[in-house]
Amino acid sequence: MKRERSARILATLGPASSTRERIRALAEAGADVFRLNFSHGSHEDHAERYRLIREVEVELGRPIGVLMDLQGPKLRVGRFAEGKVALVPGAQFRLDLDPTAGDARRANLPHPEIFAALEAGTELLLDDGKLRLRVDTFGADFADTTVLVGGTLSDRKGVNVPGVLLPISPLTTKDRADLDFGLALGVDWVALSFVQRPEDLREARELVGDRAWIMAKLEKPAAIDELDAIIALADGIMVARGDLGVELPPQQVPVLQRRIVRAARAAGRPVVVATQMLESMISSPVPTRAEASDVATAIYDGADAVMLSAESASGQYPVEAVSIMHDIVCEVEHDPAWRAGLEASHTPAAANTPDAICCALRRVAGLLEPAATVAYTSSGFSALRASRERPVTPILALTPQPATARRLALVWGVHAVPFEEVHDVAEMVEHAARAVQNLGFGSAGDAVVVIAGLPFGQRGSTNLLHVARIPG
């Protein structure tokens, strides 16, 4: 299954997309990576979906990535004696650690770490920002607030504390158990929720090691203040616009999205734009024109992948959503302005050998217009650095590691191909030319650009660029 596009599609699996037939249909429609959302479903549910993905992968003969998305801390109020209350603007309302059922005057907030981080004047957002409270006075176990924006508040609604760095680990007890389970399954990516600071990535790395690549979900404004440091420690970045849009004014989200995408691209980290991309397709067979433009904007900005959430997990038209997203991406990538935009937003390479080789690769590909670029890689490093340059030709990543091939399924322009080990440059070039021809990217006489690192198998050693011809 050769993709005719460079950007990738990440589709969430759920009740609407958990049979083998549906998973295969989603992959054939354009899904490159599947997301298992550990906020929902049991371990048994996810294990079965993972098993089916691997069966479909074998049937289609194409590496398919699997991303596990950890739930992260969920800050919520407690329960109310009547199930819900009406908060009136201007009214006083207390939040405290008392587990007693709440009423119109107070509610339980079972998170002492929130009280520890408060300041007078801090605003609290409840129920995805529908209600807004201002903190007047507070202590170690309470906060007295004034209702700024009222409405109905019911059991277990979420709480957001914008602009405050909360002393909370992104990994709850549940997340740690889920992580152990997912890594044992063999997931390729771990999406880390509630990232606020670089230390959150270090904590996750100690647990994950090299068993998967880590994707930092940027959904907290505090993370933006540490953007470059977080990107440097992550293997990939997700612009999680749902929670980010709760804690920030909506007009700021598009600006931050573009900033995050450009920073991730400059660092050579795969970046995913997520949340509400084709939201109306949960119940409609076609998206709104605004949604189509939203997907297109992410592609014009050079994002590695765009993601579907409820559209493919629980919507009525999961296959149609993937198919339409595929069509939008292809349409954009056929627009000459898309390539011109990538060139205009390209950032200079770092002053090191691997980036110098890949910078030269981009220039050679532009001049010679080869059939493909081939990156022979064990760790995926060479393919990642080549993708950072956004060359005009497809990138074939030949790797002896199936796990690397699956991880690279999310990366812009990369067609990952599990391949046998090679022992010298001549053998590598021969394999590269044959792979380009066998996979339908080129024919006899076409040029092929090969990059690799010597000695083979050593991460970060990209130091060779070779131009060859496919033999007749």
BELSULNOR-V123846 format. One record per helix or strand of 3 or more residues. SS is the DSSP state (A for helix, B for strand). FROM is the first residue (numbers start at 0). TO is the last residue. If there is no record, write none. Layout:
ss->SS from->FROM to->TO
ss->SS from->FROM to->TO
//
This chain:
ss->B from->7 to->12
ss->A from->19 to->28
ss->B from->32 to->36
ss->A from->42 to->59
ss->B from->64 to->68
ss->B from->83 to->86
ss->B from->91 to->95
ss->B from->105 to->108
ss->A from->111 to->116
ss->B from->122 to->125
ss->B from->130 to->137
ss->B from->141 to->148
ss->B from->150 to->153
ss->B from->157 to->159
ss->A from->172 to->184
ss->B from->188 to->191
ss->A from->197 to->207
ss->B from->212 to->217
ss->A from->220 to->224
ss->A from->226 to->232
ss->B from->235 to->239
ss->A from->240 to->246
ss->A from->249 to->266
ss->B from->269 to->273
ss->A from->278 to->281
ss->A from->288 to->299
ss->B from->304 to->307
ss->A from->309 to->312
ss->A from->317 to->332
ss->A from->335 to->343
ss->A from->352 to->367
ss->B from->371 to->375
ss->A from->380 to->387
ss->B from->394 to->398
ss->A from->401 to->409
ss->B from->413 to->417
ss->A from->424 to->437
ss->B from->446 to->452
ss->B from->461 to->468
//
